[in-house]
Amino acid sequence: MFENFGLEISKLFKTAELIRYDLRHPYVGSEHLLLAILKSDNEVSKELKKYNINYTNFKKELVKIVGSASVASELNLYTPLLKRIIENSIYDAKEDNNDVVTVRHLFISMLEEGEGIALRILLLMNVDLEQIYNLFKKSRINEIKFEHGILMNDIVSDDEKVVCRDDEINKIIETLLRHKKNNPLLIGKAGVGKTAIVEELVRRIKRKEVPAKLENSQIIMLEMGNLVSGTKYRGEFEEKLTKIIDKATENSNIILFIDEIHSMVNAGAADGAVSAADILKPYLARGNLKVIGATTLNEYNKYFLKDKALSRRFEKIMINEPSIEETKQILLNVKKEYEKYHNIKITAKNIEDIVKYSEMYIHDKCNPDKSIELLDSICAKVNLNEKNTLYLNDNLNRLNKIIENKNKFIKNNEFDKAIECKTIENSIKKELNVENKNVKNTITKEDIFKVIEEKTSIPLTKNKRNLYKDTFNELENNIIGQKEAINKIKNFISSDSNKVKSMLFIGTSGIGKTQTAKILGKNYNLVKLDMSEYCSENSINKLIGAPSGYVGYDDTYIFEIIREKPHSLILIDEIEKANPKVLNLFLNILDEGKVRDSHNEVIDFNNCLIIATGNILAEKTLGFGDRKNNFDKYLSKELISRFNEIIEFKTLTKEDIICYIKKKYNFKPEKIERIIEKSDYKRYGLRDIENCIREENCKQLI
């Protein structure tokens, strides 16, 4: 009989049979099963204890009412009522997608029968059967969490608290209290804390800090992936979702939470099946099913707005990124949790620096997520390089030497000295234990910079900044005749700023403008843009993506890499060849350091270096005036004024060319002179020199 039950329930039946035998009753009935339940430790016995019902007083009441026979029967016969209770419990378990019958299933089945000695005794003992039935019925409905979701009331920690989100939480509560259209939809960027807000709502429900109608609410987080998985035949998904909805609508206290709710728009709609959204719409319209959704603005516009019938059933609640001050408050609130976990002392100054520098250097994520993630990473980094490691190692070495000496003294029967060593050994061990427990690592600004540097490649620590010295040396050794220009570049790059830096290199062809940018690019992620490829209007789509409705809208684009690698050098080569529409794009980048892509997402250039090169000469004024930057016929005044520095690369002299050839080639003076005479270096620079050298070498081979 026990083959369809787990070990716990099988033991329960055996206990009921033994109780029946001890009481010398002829049949095993519901009263014996309830006694067995009360004898073991389970959720039903715990709940009945609140009504002052336990094994002892229930057994005493049973004997008082039923009595007992003089001789016990050896046969264990079950009453028809108990058989029905067992059969119904099996059916209830299957209905809940549970293969194993639980104690709760048996007790609910017993209550649903509405008769039997067990229930009569409970009534005599002043137990409110209706109240206790509603309690366990609600618990049974909540068993859907084990199969397809998670009951957040059970998993959300009471110790945590979300701050600075009172307005948003009050809007959610207000929406849930409505008679119709009582489904809040949280819309905000990834990482702004949408799920955290729902978790805080759960805490307020548990603390009874919500209106009376929501005090007993149970929030179940549904996972759409689990619902769809395993439903390969048509109708299986609809059946599974409908069963969950039916159970949720049976109890007005059930609230479903669907994170990434946009995924349900087409979920389960393969091969002509009905989607999850279509199944939910009628229930959402009637107001007898409460759903909290969360999604991003882009996903909402992409999926929800197309389905007007679905979007109007939700009340939009915008979740904006918290301000810098609010983010500080959030981090101060979670500080103790991270201090306890990492055994690290986190100061208010640490929090201030973490928020400040995460906002300054990390642009591909939102607060508070990016600041909390940075705090966690820094704590892990500090633990990896513990400050007290050397101190502990010294004490361990001392301890090993003391133990070694103690053992020698024992071998030599010098017990007095051995006792002295043992005393020192105990003292060091005690010191080590105290040190391990009490000494907490601290966070320095250098630790913060190291982690940000690893995440973004932006040089913030001294070691990384020293790499620029090698780059400047390489420039001086490889770029001929441009000492003044290199000094200007050196002074400009050395200035400490996270704002977008920009330089315009001008001069004739072949004098080292592009080569200088490439050498500087060794310390950056180099993004080279040849403007001869951007001479048409629609070539702007290569940079920021194609607009909606055009081919290539969802494809990748060049400036997308700036989000992942903010420390980039963007080389705009031969800028004068670009289309004016492309150049207009750089106006905002050079001024504000930001631009929006085709998806309306901001791309931040504030840690980039932008270098534009142009084969543009500074023209001489009439008379004895200085050279004048007259670029109107090449670039607009608005664009030129936005470059931080305009650096002129001078035309190479004959001495510069001789120096270059001698440095690179072992040629005789007459050959050098011949090459110079043949070349047009004043116009084409070193490129023409290299062409002449190749021609000379070819003639010699012939």
C-alpha positions as CSV (number, residue, x, y, z in Angstrom):
1,M,0.0,0.0,0.0
2,F,2.9,2.3,0.7
3,E,4.6,2.0,-2.7
4,N,3.2,5.3,-4.0
5,F,4.5,7.3,-1.0
6,G,7.9,8.5,0.1
7,L,9.8,7.3,3.2
8,E,8.3,10.1,5.5
9,I,4.7,9.2,4.7
10,S,5.3,5.5,4.9
11,K,6.7,5.9,8.4
12,L,3.7,8.0,9.2
13,F,1.3,5.1,8.3
14,K,3.4,2.6,10.3
15,T,3.3,4.9,13.3
16,A,-0.5,5.2,12.9
17,E,-0.8,1.4,12.9
18,L,1.3,1.1,16.0
19,I,-0.8,3.7,17.8
20,R,-4.0,1.8,16.8
21,Y,-2.4,-1.4,18.3
22,D,-1.4,0.3,21.5
23,L,-4.9,1.8,22.0
24,R,-6.4,-1.6,21.1
25,H,-8.8,-0.1,18.5
26,P,-10.2,-2.4,15.7
27,Y,-9.5,-0.1,12.7
28,V,-6.8,2.4,11.7
29,G,-8.8,5.7,11.2
30,S,-8.2,9.4,10.6
31,E,-7.7,9.9,14.4
32,H,-4.7,7.5,14.4
33,L,-3.2,9.2,11.3
34,L,-3.6,12.6,13.0
35,L,-1.9,11.3,16.2
36,A,1.0,10.0,14.0
37,I,1.3,13.5,12.4
38,L,1.3,15.1,15.9
39,K,4.0,12.7,17.1
40,S,6.5,13.7,14.3
41,D,8.0,17.1,13.6
42,N,6.3,18.6,10.5
43,E,4.5,21.8,9.4
44,V,1.1,20.5,10.4
45,S,2.1,19.5,14.0
46,K,3.9,22.9,14.3
47,E,0.8,24.8,13.2
48,L,-1.6,22.8,15.5
49,K,0.7,23.5,18.5
50,K,-0.4,27.2,18.1
51,Y,-3.9,25.9,18.9
52,N,-2.5,24.0,22.0
53,I,-3.0,20.7,20.2
54,N,-0.2,18.1,20.7
55,Y,0.2,14.4,20.8
56,T,-0.4,14.0,24.5
57,N,-3.6,16.0,24.9
58,F,-5.1,14.8,21.6
59,K,-4.5,11.1,22.6
60,K,-6.0,11.8,26.0
61,E,-9.1,13.3,24.4
62,L,-9.4,10.4,22.0
63,V,-9.2,7.7,24.8
64,K,-11.8,9.7,26.7
65,I,-14.3,9.7,23.8
66,V,-13.7,6.4,22.1
67,G,-12.1,4.3,24.9
68,S,-10.3,1.1,24.1
69,A,-10.9,-2.7,23.7
70,S,-9.6,-5.4,26.0
71,V,-7.7,-7.3,23.3
72,A,-5.8,-5.7,20.4
73,S,-6.5,-6.9,16.8
74,E,-3.4,-8.2,14.9
75,L,-4.8,-7.1,11.5
76,N,-4.3,-3.5,10.4
77,L,-7.6,-2.6,8.6
78,Y,-8.1,0.9,7.3
79,T,-11.5,2.6,7.6
80,P,-13.2,3.7,4.3
81,L,-12.8,7.3,5.4
82,L,-9.0,6.9,5.8
83,K,-8.8,5.2,2.4
84,R,-10.6,8.1,0.8
85,I,-8.3,10.6,2.5
86,I,-5.2,8.7,1.2
87,E,-6.6,8.5,-2.4
88,N,-7.6,12.2,-2.4
89,S,-4.1,13.1,-1.2
90,I,-2.5,11.3,-4.1
91,Y,-4.8,13.2,-6.5
92,D,-4.0,16.5,-4.9
93,A,-0.3,15.9,-5.1
94,K,-0.6,15.1,-8.8
95,E,-2.6,18.3,-9.3
96,D,0.2,20.2,-7.8
97,N,2.7,18.6,-10.1
98,N,4.2,16.8,-7.2
99,D,5.1,13.1,-7.4
100,V,5.4,12.7,-3.7
101,V,2.5,13.0,-1.2
102,T,3.4,15.4,1.7
103,V,2.0,15.7,5.2
104,R,0.2,18.8,4.1
105,H,-1.6,16.9,1.3
106,L,-2.9,14.3,3.8
107,F,-4.1,16.9,6.3
108,I,-5.9,19.0,3.6
109,S,-7.5,15.9,2.3
110,M,-8.6,15.1,5.9
111,L,-10.1,18.5,6.3
112,E,-11.8,18.4,2.9
113,E,-13.6,15.2,3.8
114,G,-15.4,17.1,6.6
115,E,-16.1,14.2,8.8
116,G,-14.4,11.6,11.0
117,I,-13.3,11.2,14.7
118,A,-10.2,13.3,14.2
119,L,-12.1,16.4,13.1
120,R,-14.7,16.0,15.8
121,I,-12.0,16.0,18.5
122,L,-10.4,19.0,16.9
123,L,-13.8,20.8,17.1
124,L,-14.2,19.8,20.7
125,M,-10.7,21.2,21.4
126,N,-11.9,24.6,20.0
127,V,-9.8,24.5,16.8
128,D,-11.1,26.8,14.0
129,L,-11.1,24.3,11.1
130,E,-12.1,26.8,8.5
131,Q,-9.2,29.1,9.4
132,I,-6.7,26.3,9.5
133,Y,-8.0,24.9,6.2
134,N,-7.6,28.3,4.5
135,L,-4.1,28.6,5.9
136,F,-3.0,25.2,4.5
137,K,-5.0,25.6,1.3
138,K,-3.0,28.8,0.6
139,S,0.2,27.0,1.3
140,R,-0.8,24.3,-1.1
141,I,-1.5,26.9,-3.8
142,N,1.9,28.3,-3.2
143,E,3.5,25.0,-4.1
144,I,3.6,26.2,-7.7
145,K,6.8,27.9,-6.7
146,F,8.6,24.5,-6.4
147,E,7.8,23.7,-10.0
148,H,8.0,26.9,-12.0
149,G,8.9,29.8,-9.7
150,I,10.2,31.0,-6.4
151,L,8.2,32.2,-3.4
152,M,10.0,35.5,-2.7
153,N,8.6,35.7,0.8
154,D,10.8,32.7,1.8
155,I,14.0,33.8,0.1
156,V,14.2,37.5,0.6
157,S,16.5,38.4,3.6
158,D,15.0,40.5,6.4
159,D,18.3,42.0,7.2
160,E,18.6,44.0,4.0
161,K,16.8,47.2,3.2
162,V,16.4,49.3,0.0
163,V,16.6,53.0,0.5
164,C,15.7,56.1,-1.6
165,R,12.9,54.1,-3.4
166,D,9.9,55.0,-1.3
167,D,8.1,56.8,-4.2
168,E,8.4,53.9,-6.6
169,I,7.3,51.3,-3.9
170,N,4.3,53.5,-3.0
171,K,3.3,53.6,-6.7
172,I,3.5,49.8,-6.9
173,I,1.3,49.4,-3.7
174,E,-1.2,52.0,-5.0
175,T,-1.5,50.1,-8.3
176,L,-1.9,46.7,-6.6
177,L,-4.8,48.1,-4.5
178,R,-6.8,49.1,-7.6
179,H,-9.9,47.2,-8.6
180,K,-8.9,47.1,-12.3
181,K,-5.6,47.5,-14.1
182,N,-3.8,46.5,-10.9
183,N,-0.6,45.3,-12.6
184,P,2.5,47.4,-12.1
185,L,5.2,47.3,-14.9
186,L,8.6,48.5,-13.7
187,I,10.5,50.0,-16.6
188,G,14.2,51.1,-16.3
189,K,17.7,50.4,-17.5
190,A,19.5,47.3,-16.5
191,G,21.1,47.6,-13.0
192,V,18.9,50.5,-11.6
193,G,17.3,48.1,-9.1
194,K,13.9,47.0,-10.4
195,T,14.2,43.5,-8.8
196,A,15.6,45.0,-5.6
197,I,12.4,47.3,-5.4
198,V,10.2,44.2,-5.6
199,E,12.3,42.5,-2.9
200,E,11.8,45.5,-0.7
201,L,8.0,45.3,-1.3
202,V,8.2,41.7,-0.1
203,R,10.0,42.8,3.1
204,R,7.3,45.4,3.8
205,I,4.7,42.7,3.4
206,K,6.5,40.5,5.9
207,R,6.8,43.4,8.3
208,K,3.1,44.3,7.9
209,E,4.1,47.8,6.6
210,V,1.5,47.7,3.8
211,P,-2.2,48.3,3.7
212,A,-4.4,45.6,5.2
213,K,-5.4,44.2,1.8
214,L,-1.8,43.3,1.0
215,E,-0.7,42.1,4.5
216,N,-1.0,38.4,3.6
217,S,0.2,38.7,0.0
218,Q,2.6,36.1,-1.4
219,I,4.8,37.2,-4.2
220,I,5.9,34.3,-6.5
221,M,8.6,35.0,-9.1
222,L,7.8,33.1,-12.3
223,E,10.6,31.9,-14.5
224,M,9.5,31.9,-18.1
225,G,12.3,29.6,-19.2
226,N,11.1,26.9,-16.8
227,L,7.6,27.2,-18.1
228,V,8.6,26.8,-21.7
229,S,11.1,24.0,-21.1
230,G,9.9,20.5,-21.7
231,T,6.8,21.6,-23.7
232,K,7.6,20.2,-27.1
233,Y,4.1,19.2,-28.0
234,R,1.3,21.7,-28.8
235,G,-0.9,22.5,-25.8
236,E,1.6,21.5,-23.1
237,F,2.7,25.1,-22.5
238,E,-0.8,26.5,-22.4
239,E,-1.9,23.7,-20.0
240,K,1.1,24.4,-17.6
241,L,0.5,28.2,-17.6
242,T,-3.2,27.9,-17.3
243,K,-2.9,25.6,-14.2
244,I,-0.6,28.2,-12.5
245,I,-3.0,31.0,-13.3
246,D,-6.0,29.0,-12.0
247,K,-4.2,28.4,-8.7
248,A,-3.1,32.0,-8.5
249,T,-6.6,33.3,-9.1
250,E,-8.1,31.0,-6.5
251,N,-6.3,33.0,-3.8
252,S,-6.4,36.8,-4.0
253,N,-3.2,37.0,-1.9
254,I,-1.1,35.6,-4.8
255,I,0.9,38.1,-6.8
256,L,3.0,36.9,-9.7
257,F,6.4,38.6,-10.4
258,I,7.8,38.2,-13.9
259,D,11.3,39.6,-14.4
260,E,12.2,40.3,-18.1
261,I,8.5,40.2,-18.8
262,H,9.0,41.1,-22.5
263,S,10.1,37.5,-22.9
264,M,6.5,36.3,-22.4
265,V,5.2,38.2,-25.5
266,N,6.2,35.3,-27.8
267,A,6.9,32.6,-25.2
268,G,5.3,29.3,-26.1
269,A,4.0,30.6,-29.4
270,A,5.9,28.1,-31.6
271,D,4.0,26.0,-34.2
272,G,0.8,27.9,-34.0
273,A,0.5,27.6,-30.2
274,V,-0.9,30.5,-28.1
275,S,1.7,32.7,-26.5
276,A,1.9,33.4,-22.8
277,A,0.8,37.0,-23.3
278,D,-2.4,35.9,-25.1
279,I,-3.2,33.5,-22.2
280,L,-2.7,36.2,-19.6
281,K,-4.6,39.1,-21.3
282,P,-8.2,38.0,-20.2
283,Y,-7.1,37.4,-16.6
284,L,-5.2,40.8,-16.5
285,A,-8.3,42.6,-17.9
286,R,-10.7,41.2,-15.2
287,G,-8.4,42.2,-12.4
288,N,-8.5,38.9,-10.6
289,L,-4.8,38.1,-11.4
290,K,-2.1,40.5,-10.1
291,V,1.2,40.6,-12.0
292,I,4.2,42.7,-11.4
293,G,6.5,42.9,-14.5
294,A,10.0,44.3,-15.0
295,T,11.7,45.2,-18.2
296,T,13.9,47.8,-19.9
297,L,12.6,50.7,-21.9
298,N,14.1,49.4,-25.2
299,E,12.5,46.0,-24.7
300,Y,9.2,47.6,-23.8
301,N,9.2,49.7,-27.0
302,K,10.3,46.7,-29.0
303,Y,7.8,44.1,-27.8
304,F,5.1,45.6,-25.6
305,L,4.1,48.6,-27.6
306,K,3.5,46.4,-30.6
307,D,0.8,44.6,-28.6
308,K,-1.5,47.5,-27.5
309,A,-4.0,45.1,-25.8
310,L,-1.2,43.8,-23.5
311,S,0.5,47.1,-22.8
312,R,-2.8,48.9,-21.7
313,R,-3.4,46.2,-19.0
314,F,-0.2,47.3,-17.2
315,E,0.5,50.5,-15.3
316,K,3.9,51.9,-16.3
317,I,6.2,52.9,-13.4
318,M,9.5,54.4,-14.5
319,I,12.5,53.4,-12.4
320,N,15.2,56.0,-13.0
321,E,18.9,55.6,-12.2
322,P,19.5,57.0,-8.7
323,S,21.5,60.2,-8.3
324,I,25.1,60.2,-6.9
325,E,23.9,61.1,-3.4
326,E,21.2,58.4,-3.5
327,T,23.8,55.9,-4.7
328,K,26.0,56.8,-1.7
329,Q,23.1,56.2,0.6
330,I,22.4,52.8,-1.0
331,L,26.0,51.7,-0.6
332,L,26.2,52.9,3.0
333,N,23.1,50.8,3.6
334,V,24.7,47.6,2.2
335,K,28.1,48.4,3.7
336,K,27.7,46.1,6.8
337,E,26.8,43.1,4.7
338,Y,30.0,43.4,2.7
339,E,32.1,44.2,5.7
340,K,30.8,41.0,7.4
341,Y,31.3,38.8,4.3
342,H,34.8,40.0,3.3
343,N,36.0,40.9,6.9
344,I,37.0,44.3,5.6
345,K,36.6,47.8,7.1
346,I,34.7,50.0,4.7
347,T,34.7,53.7,5.5
348,A,32.4,56.5,4.4
349,K,35.3,57.9,2.4
350,N,35.7,54.6,0.6
351,I,32.0,54.7,-0.4
352,E,32.3,58.3,-1.6
353,D,35.4,57.4,-3.8
354,I,33.8,54.2,-5.2
355,V,30.6,56.1,-6.3
356,K,32.7,59.0,-7.6
357,Y,35.1,56.9,-9.7
358,S,32.5,54.4,-10.9
359,E,30.5,57.3,-12.3
360,M,33.6,58.9,-13.8
361,Y,35.1,55.8,-15.5
362,I,32.4,53.1,-15.9
363,H,29.8,54.0,-18.5
364,D,28.4,50.7,-19.8
365,K,26.4,50.0,-16.6
366,C,24.0,51.9,-14.3
367,N,24.0,52.8,-10.6
368,P,23.6,51.4,-8.1
369,D,24.5,48.1,-9.8
370,K,27.9,49.3,-11.1
371,S,28.9,50.9,-7.7
372,I,27.9,47.8,-5.7
373,E,29.7,45.5,-8.2
374,L,32.8,47.7,-7.9
375,L,32.6,47.6,-4.1
376,D,32.4,43.8,-4.1
377,S,35.3,43.5,-6.6
378,I,37.5,45.8,-4.5
379,C,36.8,43.8,-1.3
380,A,37.7,40.5,-3.1
381,K,40.8,42.1,-4.5
382,V,41.9,43.3,-1.1
383,N,41.3,39.9,0.4
384,L,43.4,38.4,-2.4
385,N,46.3,40.6,-1.4
386,E,45.9,40.6,2.4
387,K,47.9,43.3,4.1
388,N,48.7,41.2,7.1
389,T,50.0,38.2,5.2
390,L,53.7,39.0,5.9
391,Y,53.0,39.5,9.6
392,L,51.2,36.2,9.8
393,N,54.0,34.4,7.9
394,D,56.6,35.8,10.4
395,N,54.6,34.5,13.3
396,L,54.2,31.1,11.7
397,N,57.9,30.9,11.1
398,R,58.5,31.8,14.8
399,L,56.0,29.1,15.8
400,N,57.7,26.4,13.7
401,K,61.1,27.2,15.2
402,I,59.7,27.1,18.8
403,I,58.1,23.7,18.2
404,E,61.3,22.4,16.7
405,N,63.3,23.5,19.7
406,K,60.7,22.1,22.1
407,N,61.0,18.7,20.5
408,K,64.8,18.8,20.8
409,F,64.6,19.6,24.5
410,I,62.2,16.7,25.1
411,K,64.6,14.3,23.3
412,N,67.5,15.6,25.5
413,N,65.4,15.3,28.7
414,E,65.6,19.1,29.2
415,F,62.1,19.4,30.4
416,D,62.3,22.9,32.0
417,K,63.4,24.4,28.7
418,A,60.7,22.4,26.9
419,I,58.0,23.8,29.2
420,E,59.3,27.3,28.4
421,C,59.0,26.6,24.7
422,K,55.5,25.3,25.2
423,T,54.4,28.5,27.0
424,I,55.8,30.6,24.1
425,E,54.1,28.2,21.6
426,N,50.7,28.7,23.3
427,S,51.2,32.5,23.3
428,I,52.0,32.6,19.6
429,K,49.0,30.4,18.7
430,K,46.7,32.6,20.7
431,E,48.1,35.7,19.0
432,L,47.6,34.1,15.6
433,N,43.9,33.3,16.3
434,V,43.2,36.8,17.6
435,E,45.0,38.2,14.6
436,N,43.0,36.2,12.1
437,K,39.7,37.1,13.8
438,N,40.2,40.8,14.6
439,V,42.6,42.3,12.1
440,K,40.5,43.7,9.2
441,N,41.9,44.8,5.9
442,T,41.1,48.3,4.7
443,I,40.5,49.8,1.3
444,T,42.8,52.4,-0.2
445,K,42.3,54.7,-3.2
446,E,45.0,52.7,-5.0
447,D,42.8,49.5,-4.5
448,I,39.9,51.3,-6.1
449,F,42.0,52.4,-9.0
450,K,43.5,48.9,-9.6
451,V,40.0,47.4,-10.0
452,I,38.7,50.1,-12.3
453,E,41.9,49.8,-14.3
454,E,41.3,46.1,-14.7
455,K,37.7,46.6,-15.8
456,T,38.2,49.5,-18.2
457,S,42.0,49.5,-19.1
458,I,42.0,53.2,-18.1
459,P,45.5,54.0,-16.6
460,L,44.9,55.2,-13.1
461,T,47.8,53.7,-11.1
462,K,51.3,54.9,-11.2
463,N,52.6,51.8,-12.9
464,K,50.2,52.2,-15.8
465,R,50.9,55.9,-16.1
466,N,54.7,55.2,-16.4
467,L,54.0,53.4,-19.6
468,Y,53.5,56.8,-21.3
469,K,57.2,57.6,-20.7
470,D,58.2,54.7,-23.0
471,T,55.8,55.9,-25.6
472,F,57.2,59.4,-25.6
473,N,60.7,58.0,-25.9
474,E,59.6,55.9,-28.9
475,L,58.1,59.1,-30.5
476,E,61.3,61.0,-30.0
477,N,63.3,58.1,-31.5
478,N,61.1,57.3,-34.5
479,I,59.4,60.6,-35.6
480,I,62.0,62.7,-37.4
481,G,62.1,66.5,-37.3
482,Q,59.0,67.1,-35.2
483,K,60.5,67.8,-31.8
484,E,58.3,70.8,-31.1
485,A,55.1,68.9,-32.1
486,I,56.1,66.0,-29.9
487,N,56.7,68.3,-26.9
488,K,53.2,69.8,-27.3
489,I,51.6,66.3,-27.5
490,K,53.6,65.2,-24.4
491,N,52.3,68.2,-22.3
492,F,48.8,67.8,-23.5
493,I,48.4,64.0,-22.8
494,S,50.1,64.3,-19.4
495,S,47.3,66.6,-18.2
496,D,45.1,64.8,-15.8
497,S,41.5,64.8,-17.0
498,N,38.9,62.1,-17.8
499,K,37.1,64.4,-20.3
500,V,37.4,63.6,-24.0
501,K,40.8,64.9,-25.3
502,S,41.2,65.8,-28.9
503,M,44.1,66.9,-31.2
504,L,44.2,68.0,-34.8
505,F,47.5,67.1,-36.6
506,I,48.0,69.2,-39.7
507,G,50.8,69.3,-42.2
508,T,51.9,67.9,-45.6
509,S,51.7,64.2,-46.4
510,G,54.4,61.7,-45.2
511,I,55.8,63.7,-42.3
512,G,54.7,61.4,-39.4
513,K,51.2,62.5,-38.4
514,T,49.5,59.1,-38.7
515,Q,52.6,57.3,-37.4
516,T,52.6,59.5,-34.3
517,A,49.0,58.6,-33.6
518,K,49.7,54.9,-34.1
519,I,52.6,55.0,-31.6
520,L,50.4,56.8,-29.0
521,G,47.7,54.1,-29.7
522,K,49.9,51.4,-28.1
523,N,48.6,52.6,-24.8
524,Y,45.0,52.7,-26.0
525,N,42.6,50.5,-27.8
526,L,43.2,51.9,-31.3
527,V,40.2,52.6,-33.6
528,K,41.4,53.8,-37.0
529,L,38.8,55.6,-39.2
530,D,40.0,56.2,-42.8
531,M,37.8,59.2,-43.8
532,S,38.2,58.3,-47.5
533,E,35.7,55.5,-46.7
534,Y,33.2,58.0,-45.2
535,C,32.7,60.3,-48.1
536,S,29.0,59.5,-48.6
537,E,26.1,60.6,-46.3
538,N,24.9,57.2,-45.3
539,S,28.4,56.1,-44.2
540,I,27.6,57.6,-40.8
541,N,25.6,54.4,-40.2
542,K,29.0,52.5,-39.9
543,L,29.8,54.6,-36.8
544,I,26.5,54.7,-34.9
545,G,24.3,52.1,-36.6
546,A,21.5,52.2,-39.1
547,P,18.2,53.9,-38.1
548,S,15.2,51.7,-37.4
549,G,13.6,50.2,-40.5
550,Y,16.8,50.2,-42.5
551,V,19.0,47.2,-43.4
552,G,21.6,46.6,-40.7
553,Y,19.6,48.2,-37.9
554,D,20.4,45.4,-35.4
555,D,24.0,44.8,-36.7
556,T,27.1,45.9,-34.9
557,Y,28.7,49.3,-35.5
558,I,32.1,50.7,-34.9
559,F,31.5,53.0,-31.9
560,E,29.9,50.1,-30.0
561,I,33.4,49.0,-28.9
562,I,33.7,52.3,-26.9
563,R,31.3,50.9,-24.3
564,E,33.4,47.8,-23.7
565,K,36.8,49.6,-24.1
566,P,36.3,53.3,-23.0
567,H,40.1,53.9,-23.0
568,S,40.3,54.1,-26.8
569,L,42.3,56.3,-29.3
570,I,40.1,57.2,-32.2
571,L,42.2,58.1,-35.2
572,I,40.3,60.1,-37.8
573,D,42.7,59.9,-40.7
574,E,42.6,62.5,-43.5
575,I,39.6,64.3,-42.0
576,E,39.2,66.7,-44.9
577,K,38.0,63.8,-47.1
578,A,34.9,63.0,-44.8
579,N,31.4,63.9,-45.7
580,P,30.1,67.0,-43.9
581,K,27.3,64.9,-42.3
582,V,29.9,62.6,-40.8
583,L,31.9,65.6,-39.5
584,N,28.8,67.0,-37.9
585,L,28.6,63.8,-35.8
586,F,32.0,64.7,-34.3
587,L,30.8,68.2,-33.2
588,N,28.9,66.8,-30.3
589,I,31.5,64.1,-29.5
590,L,34.3,66.7,-29.3
591,D,32.2,69.2,-27.2
592,E,30.1,67.0,-24.9
593,G,32.0,63.7,-25.1
594,K,28.7,61.9,-25.8
595,V,26.6,60.8,-28.8
596,R,23.5,58.6,-29.2
597,D,23.5,55.5,-31.4
598,S,20.7,54.2,-33.6
599,H,19.1,52.5,-30.5
600,N,19.0,55.8,-28.6
601,E,21.7,54.5,-26.2
602,V,24.4,57.0,-25.1
603,I,28.0,56.3,-26.1
604,D,30.4,58.0,-23.7
605,F,33.8,59.2,-25.1
606,N,35.0,60.9,-21.9
607,N,38.0,58.6,-21.5
608,C,39.0,58.6,-25.1
609,L,41.7,60.4,-27.0
610,I,40.6,61.6,-30.5
611,I,43.2,62.5,-33.0
612,A,42.4,63.8,-36.4
613,T,45.0,64.2,-39.1
614,G,44.7,66.4,-42.2
615,N,46.9,67.1,-45.1
616,I,46.4,70.8,-44.5
617,L,49.1,73.5,-44.5
618,A,49.1,76.6,-42.4
619,E,49.2,79.5,-44.9
620,K,51.5,82.5,-44.7
621,T,50.0,86.0,-44.4
622,L,51.2,88.8,-46.6
623,G,54.2,90.8,-45.4
624,F,56.1,89.7,-42.3
625,G,53.1,88.4,-40.3
626,D,52.9,85.0,-38.5
627,R,51.6,81.8,-40.1
628,K,47.9,81.7,-40.0
629,N,45.5,78.7,-39.5
630,N,43.2,79.4,-42.4
631,F,41.2,76.1,-42.7
632,D,37.8,77.4,-43.9
633,K,38.0,75.7,-47.3
634,Y,38.7,72.4,-45.6
635,L,36.8,72.2,-42.3
636,S,34.1,74.3,-40.6
637,K,35.0,76.8,-37.9
638,E,32.6,75.0,-35.5
639,L,34.6,71.8,-35.9
640,I,38.0,73.4,-35.7
641,S,37.1,75.3,-32.5
642,R,36.2,72.1,-30.7
643,F,39.6,70.5,-30.9
644,N,41.6,71.0,-27.7
645,E,44.9,71.3,-29.5
646,I,45.9,72.0,-33.2
647,I,49.4,70.7,-33.7
648,E,51.3,71.6,-36.8
649,F,53.8,69.1,-38.1
650,K,56.5,71.1,-40.0
651,T,57.6,70.3,-43.5
652,L,60.8,68.2,-43.4
653,T,64.1,69.8,-44.3
654,K,67.0,68.3,-46.2
655,E,68.8,67.7,-42.9
656,D,65.8,65.8,-41.5
657,I,65.8,63.6,-44.6
658,I,69.5,62.8,-44.3
659,C,69.1,62.0,-40.6
660,Y,66.2,59.7,-41.4
661,I,68.1,57.8,-44.2
662,K,71.3,57.5,-42.1
663,K,69.3,56.2,-39.1
664,K,67.4,53.5,-41.1
665,Y,69.8,52.6,-43.9
666,N,73.6,52.2,-44.3
667,F,73.9,54.2,-47.5
668,K,76.9,56.1,-48.8
669,P,76.7,59.9,-48.9
670,E,76.5,60.0,-52.8
671,K,73.6,57.6,-52.8
672,I,71.7,59.6,-50.1
673,E,72.2,62.8,-52.2
674,R,71.0,61.0,-55.3
675,I,67.8,59.8,-53.6
676,I,67.1,63.3,-52.2
677,E,67.5,64.9,-55.6
678,K,65.1,62.5,-57.2
679,S,62.4,62.8,-54.5
680,D,59.8,65.5,-54.0
681,Y,60.0,65.3,-50.2
682,K,58.7,68.8,-49.6
683,R,55.4,67.7,-51.0
684,Y,55.1,64.0,-50.2
685,G,57.6,63.7,-47.2
686,L,59.1,60.4,-46.2
687,R,56.7,58.3,-48.3
688,D,58.4,59.6,-51.5
689,I,61.8,59.0,-50.0
690,E,60.9,55.4,-49.4
691,N,59.6,55.1,-53.0
692,C,62.9,56.4,-54.3
693,I,64.9,54.0,-52.1
694,R,62.9,51.1,-53.5
695,E,63.6,52.2,-57.1
696,E,67.3,52.5,-56.3
697,N,67.4,49.0,-54.8
698,C,65.6,47.6,-57.8
699,K,68.0,49.2,-60.3
700,Q,71.0,47.7,-58.4
701,L,69.3,44.2,-58.5
702,I,68.9,44.5,-62.3
